[in-house]
Amino acid sequence: MALATMLVAAPSAFAENGEGLLGKADDKTVTFFCFGVMAFFVLLVIGLSLIQGALERRKEKRRYDIERLG
């Protein structure tokens, strides 16, 4: 119940006449914010893919070493 109340009250908590914390939201601000969100997720996917690739190479090297030595 408290979460639902906070979700309903949140939009009006920091808004006054359509202005949020960063001032009036015009098209340029919204566009740059959305580009930032897209860039964040692209970089997140690339970074996590690189980490996964490194872990896979490490796993394969260990597997190869175990088969070679054992």
N, C-alpha and C positions, 0 to 999 in steps of 0.2 A: 504494500500500500504506500509506503514511504517512497519507494522508487518511482511509482507511477505519479505521485505528487510532484517529485522533483523533475520528472520528464515533462510534465505539463507546465510547471512554473519556470523552467530554465529559459525558454525563449524570451520571456518578458523580464527576466532578472537583470540582464545587462543591456537591454535595448530601450532607447528613448527616441521616439519619433522616427523609427527606422534606422537609427544609428547604433552600431555595435561598439565593441571595444576599440576597433581601428578606424572608426569614423564611418562616414556614409559609404555603403557598398555600391560602387559603380561597376560598369561592365569590365573595365580594365582590371580592377582589383579581383573580381570573381574569376576572370580568365587566367590571370597569373597564379591565383591560388589553385585552380584546377590543373594548370600545367605543373605546378609544384607537386601536387598529389600524384599525377601520372609519372613524373620523373622519380619520385620516391619509390613507387611500386616497381618501375622498370629496374632501378638500381638494386632494389631488394631482391628481385628475382635473379638478376645477374650475379649478385654477391652470393646468394644461397646456392646457386648452381655451381659456381666456382668452388665453394666449400665442399659441396657434395662430390664433385669430380675429384678433388684432392683426397677426400676420404675413401673414395672407390679405388683410386690408384694405390693408396696405402694398404687397403684390404687385399687387393690383388697381389701386391708385392709380398705381403705376409703369407698369403696362401701359396704363392710360388716357392718362397723360402721353406715353408713347412714341407711341401712335397719334395723339394730338392734335398733337404737334410734328413727328413724323416722317412 
